[in-house]
């Protein structure tokens, strides 16, 4: 049985360079572009679909993004790594084994080889044949909604940051945010594109999350306290709590700015309208 899947749908959706095994919901008209990630308002936090919506479809795929789009997330979070020939692809692990039918490090495969992988069958047979998408394809799939683009590589080169920055400029994307657990990656990024907003991810609180030049802090739900929320917001940082799959009201009541979840369908029920 498909996990958390709204319906058994057997048609393909093609549009704007995006291929997904599920169709988009009907167009309900233009949505506002999210330009400010610090909310601090009664409207409630922004919703972030973790790995595109990892509870609804195979993580970091176009099908996850399209399936999540039924629940109107404000951002889609995706992870990026680079193939041997320097193509930015969306995958969380450094190895292909967990989420594809290939084995080995992403960095050891060319994009042509990566493109042959089945990135969906592990989740459910319905998604067999799902591709590992390029960042380019995911930007098209999520359009017009922005991404939180997590750089997984600590030692990402300036050249690769420049290629991503150029891609975002080509797409006229001004709203997506670059995030990482690695200060080094964020520092390299800011040398290339100082105007793009960045987010620093932490599993445990540290001084840099308060003092660094990032606009957002992503912090694990298990260590987040009201004191941390208040202190970060007082220092001008947006607070993104991850990965929250239950007890949403706890973090809504804390006044966080963003909530990252695998289940946009469930978080949507807990959020205020809008």
TORTORLUM-385462 format. One record per residue (C-alpha): x, y, z; residue in three letters. Coordinates in pm, whole numbers. Example, Ala and Ser with C-alpha at 12.3 -4.5 7.8 and 13.67 -1.06 7.14 Angstrom:
! TORTORLUM-385462
<rec <1230 -450 780> ALA>,
<rec <1367 -106 714> SER>,
This chain:
! TORTORLUM-385462
<rec <0 0 0> UNK>,
<rec <128 347 -79> UNK>,
<rec <235 526 238> UNK>,
<rec <49 853 295> UNK>,
<rec <-44 868 -73> UNK>,
<rec <-367 1047 -151> UNK>,
<rec <-473 828 -441> UNK>,
<rec <-348 562 -679> UNK>,
<rec <-271 771 -986> UNK>,
<rec <-109 612 -1287> UNK>,
<rec <-35 902 -1518> UNK>,
<rec <284 1097 -1568> UNK>,
<rec <312 1469 -1526> UNK>,
<rec <547 1669 -1746> UNK>,
<rec <589 2044 -1711> UNK>,
<rec <859 2306 -1691> UNK>,
<rec <1131 2042 -1711> UNK>,
<rec <982 1848 -1420> UNK>,
<rec <894 1481 -1449> UNK>,
<rec <698 1328 -1164> UNK>,
<rec <501 1010 -1112> UNK>,
<rec <215 1209 -958> UNK>,
<rec <22 1500 -1114> UNK>,
<rec <16 1851 -977> UNK>,
<rec <-295 1982 -802> UNK>,
<rec <-511 2228 -996> UNK>,
<rec <-366 2576 -1033> UNK>,
<rec <-527 2808 -780> UNK>,
<rec <-360 3123 -907> UNK>,
<rec <-35 3300 -823> UNK>,
<rec <110 3272 -474> UNK>,
<rec <315 3541 -306> UNK>,
<rec <690 3500 -326> UNK>,
<rec <841 3443 17> UNK>,
<rec <1103 3717 54> UNK>,
<rec <1130 3738 433> UNK>,
<rec <1206 3426 634> UNK>,
<rec <1167 3589 975> UNK>,
<rec <796 3583 1044> UNK>,
<rec <737 3696 1406> UNK>,
<rec <366 3734 1343> UNK>,
<rec <33 3583 1436> UNK>,
<rec <-1 3413 1097> UNK>,
<rec <206 3122 1221> UNK>,
<rec <526 2962 1092> UNK>,
<rec <620 2880 736> UNK>,
<rec <601 2515 635> UNK>,
<rec <912 2344 496> UNK>,
<rec <872 2008 320> UNK>,
<rec <1176 1809 436> UNK>,
<rec <1361 1641 148> UNK>,
<rec <1072 1755 -67> UNK>,
<rec <822 1570 150> UNK>,
<rec <991 1248 253> UNK>,
<rec <683 1100 420> UNK>,
<rec <471 1126 106> UNK>,
<rec <700 1003 -172> UNK>,
<rec <1066 909 -223> UNK>,
<rec <1283 1176 -64> UNK>,
<rec <1458 1441 -272> UNK>,
<rec <1256 1362 -585> UNK>,
<rec <1019 1554 -806> UNK>,
<rec <738 1321 -699> UNK>,
<rec <792 1426 -337> UNK>,
<rec <771 1793 -432> UNK>,
<rec <463 1750 -648> UNK>,
<rec <286 1537 -387> UNK>,
<rec <370 1793 -116> UNK>,
<rec <242 2077 -333> UNK>,
<rec <-115 1967 -256> UNK>,
<rec <-52 2098 98> UNK>,
<rec <102 2432 -3> UNK>,
<rec <440 2433 174> UNK>,
<rec <626 2762 165> UNK>,
<rec <964 2598 102> UNK>,
<rec <1090 2260 -18> UNK>,
<rec <1411 2150 150> UNK>,
<rec <1646 1944 -68> UNK>,
<rec <1998 1807 -24> UNK>,
<rec <2261 1846 -293> UNK>,
<rec <2578 1658 -373> UNK>,
<rec <2790 1650 -687> UNK>,
<rec <2855 1368 -928> UNK>,
<rec <3204 1278 -1048> UNK>,
<rec <3158 1514 -1343> UNK>,
<rec <3035 1802 -1128> UNK>,
<rec <2657 1791 -1171> UNK>,
<rec <2453 1899 -866> UNK>,
<rec <2201 1625 -786> UNK>,
<rec <1949 1595 -504> UNK>,
<rec <2033 1314 -265> UNK>,
<rec <2090 1310 111> UNK>,
<rec <2345 1036 172> UNK>,
<rec <2701 1035 42> UNK>,
<rec <2633 681 -82> UNK>,
<rec <2362 564 -322> UNK>,
<rec <2281 242 -137> UNK>,
<rec <1990 343 88> UNK>,
<rec <1769 523 -164> UNK>,
<rec <1860 369 -500> UNK>,
<rec <1939 37 -664> UNK>,
<rec <2304 135 -707> UNK>,
<rec <2587 95 -457> UNK>,
<rec <2876 329 -395> UNK>,
<rec <2958 694 -337> UNK>,
<rec <2769 958 -533> UNK>,
<rec <3098 1133 -608> UNK>,
<rec <3233 820 -782> UNK>,
<rec <2957 809 -1045> UNK>,
<rec <2908 1022 -1355> UNK>,
<rec <2572 1190 -1401> UNK>,
<rec <2499 954 -1691> UNK>,
<rec <2538 661 -1451> UNK>,
<rec <2341 832 -1172> UNK>,
<rec <2060 904 -1415> UNK>,
<rec <2008 530 -1464> UNK>,
<rec <1941 468 -1094> UNK>,
<rec <1598 377 -959> UNK>,
<rec <1542 626 -677> UNK>,
<rec <1182 531 -602> UNK>,
<rec <1133 156 -582> UNK>,
<rec <1271 136 -227> UNK>,
<rec <985 358 -105> UNK>,
<rec <704 187 -292> UNK>,
<rec <678 -9 -616> UNK>,
<rec <452 266 -754> UNK>,
<rec <757 493 -767> UNK>,
<rec <987 241 -939> UNK>,
<rec <1186 422 -1204> UNK>,
<rec <1187 759 -1026> UNK>,
<rec <1501 952 -1116> UNK>,
<rec <1754 1121 -891> UNK>,
<rec <1685 1477 -1004> UNK>,
<rec <1936 1746 -1080> UNK>,
<rec <1906 2071 -887> UNK>,
<rec <1806 2230 -1218> UNK>,
<rec <1513 1992 -1253> UNK>,
<rec <1402 2040 -892> UNK>,
<rec <1401 2418 -929> UNK>,
<rec <1168 2379 -1226> UNK>,
<rec <951 2132 -1038> UNK>,
<rec <912 2355 -731> UNK>,
<rec <862 2677 -928> UNK>,
<rec <732 2928 -823> UNK>,
<rec <797 2815 -466> UNK>,
<rec <1150 2851 -324> UNK>,
<rec <1389 2589 -194> UNK>,
<rec <1604 2548 112> UNK>,
<rec <1911 2405 -62> UNK>,
<rec <2129 2211 180> UNK>,
<rec <2492 2181 75> UNK>,
<rec <2608 1844 208> UNK>,
<rec <2975 1882 110> UNK>,
<rec <3191 2054 371> UNK>,
<rec <3466 2125 119> UNK>,
<rec <3249 2240 -172> UNK>,
<rec <3458 2441 -417> UNK>,
<rec <3405 2801 -517> UNK>,
<rec <3360 2679 -874> UNK>,
<rec <3068 2458 -777> UNK>,
<rec <2912 2733 -567> UNK>,
<rec <2942 2965 -866> UNK>,
<rec <2766 2711 -1089> UNK>,
<rec <2475 2690 -843> UNK>,
<rec <2459 3068 -805> UNK>,
<rec <2455 3106 -1183> UNK>,
<rec <2174 2850 -1209> UNK>,
<rec <1965 3037 -952> UNK>,
<rec <2027 3362 -1138> UNK>,
<rec <1927 3199 -1466> UNK>,
<rec <1602 3083 -1305> UNK>,
<rec <1546 3435 -1165> UNK>,
<rec <1522 3272 -823> UNK>,
<rec <1564 3536 -554> UNK>,
<rec <1391 3351 -270> UNK>,
<rec <1569 3018 -226> UNK>,
<rec <1803 2993 73> UNK>,
<rec <2139 2813 95> UNK>,
<rec <2172 2608 415> UNK>,
<rec <2437 2378 559> UNK>,
<rec <2571 2221 876> UNK>,
<rec <2919 2324 758> UNK>,
<rec <3043 2677 827> UNK>,
<rec <3313 2625 564> UNK>,
<rec <3054 2561 294> UNK>,
<rec <2854 2869 392> UNK>,
<rec <3168 3084 398> UNK>,
<rec <3262 2964 49> UNK>,
<rec <2910 3038 -70> UNK>,
<rec <2908 3392 71> UNK>,
<rec <3232 3471 -110> UNK>,
<rec <3056 3387 -437> UNK>,
<rec <2704 3517 -370> UNK>,
<rec <2698 3746 -65> UNK>,
<rec <2344 3866 -135> UNK>,
<rec <2180 3522 -114> UNK>,
<rec <2032 3441 226> UNK>,
<rec <2193 3154 416> UNK>,
<rec <2097 2927 702> UNK>,
<rec <2321 2753 953> UNK>,
<rec <2208 2408 1070> UNK>,
<rec <2291 2270 1415> UNK>,
<rec <2221 1954 1608> UNK>,
<rec <2337 2116 1933> UNK>,
<rec <2340 2488 2020> UNK>,
<rec <2668 2674 1968> UNK>,
<rec <2785 3036 1981> UNK>,
<rec <2812 3068 1603> UNK>,
<rec <2440 3020 1553> UNK>,
<rec <2387 3349 1738> UNK>,
<rec <2690 3537 1606> UNK>,
<rec <2736 3419 1247> UNK>,
<rec <2634 3619 937> UNK>,
<rec <2349 3384 842> UNK>,
<rec <1987 3497 841> UNK>,
<rec <1838 3167 958> UNK>,
<rec <1924 2893 1205> UNK>,
<rec <1793 2540 1161> UNK>,
<rec <1795 2358 1493> UNK>,
<rec <1700 2005 1594> UNK>,
<rec <1361 1980 1761> UNK>,
<rec <1497 1782 2056> UNK>,
<rec <1725 2063 2176> UNK>,
<rec <1514 2369 2093> UNK>,
<rec <1387 2570 2390> UNK>,
<rec <1185 2887 2424> UNK>,
<rec <1496 3065 2550> UNK>,
<rec <1685 2974 2232> UNK>,
<rec <1396 3086 2011> UNK>,
<rec <1376 3421 2189> UNK>,
<rec <1751 3480 2182> UNK>,
<rec <1785 3393 1813> UNK>,
<rec <1495 3613 1712> UNK>,
<rec <1627 3900 1924> UNK>,
<rec <1954 3870 1730> UNK>,
<rec <1764 3890 1401> UNK>,
<rec <1779 3521 1310> UNK>,
<rec <1484 3324 1179> UNK>,
<rec <1429 2996 1365> UNK>,
<rec <1368 2680 1161> UNK>,
<rec <1299 2371 1372> UNK>,
<rec <1360 2028 1217> UNK>,
<rec <1242 1754 1166> UNK>,
<rec <899 1774 1329> UNK>,
<rec <652 1496 1251> UNK>,
<rec <423 1527 1554> UNK>,
<rec <341 1768 1839> UNK>,
<rec <335 2058 1594> UNK>,
<rec <149 2283 1838> UNK>,
<rec <447 2283 2075> UNK>,
<rec <663 2462 1819> UNK>,
<rec <385 2679 1681> UNK>,
<rec <331 2808 2035> UNK>,
<rec <704 2876 2074> UNK>,
<rec <675 3122 1786> UNK>,
<rec <929 2958 1555> UNK>,
<rec <953 3102 1205> UNK>,
<rec <965 2778 1008> UNK>,
<rec <878 2414 1079> UNK>,
<rec <1043 2143 871> UNK>,
<rec <845 1820 841> UNK>,
<rec <833 1498 642> UNK>,
<rec <453 1519 643> UNK>,
<rec <321 1845 497> UNK>,
<rec <-29 1695 497> UNK>,
<rec <-24 1665 876> UNK>,
<rec <142 2000 946> UNK>,
<rec <-106 2177 720> UNK>,
<rec <-388 2064 950> UNK>,
<rec <-212 2220 1250> UNK>,
<rec <-128 2556 1092> UNK>,
<rec <-355 2860 1087> UNK>,
<rec <-518 2929 749> UNK>,
<rec <-303 3113 496> UNK>,
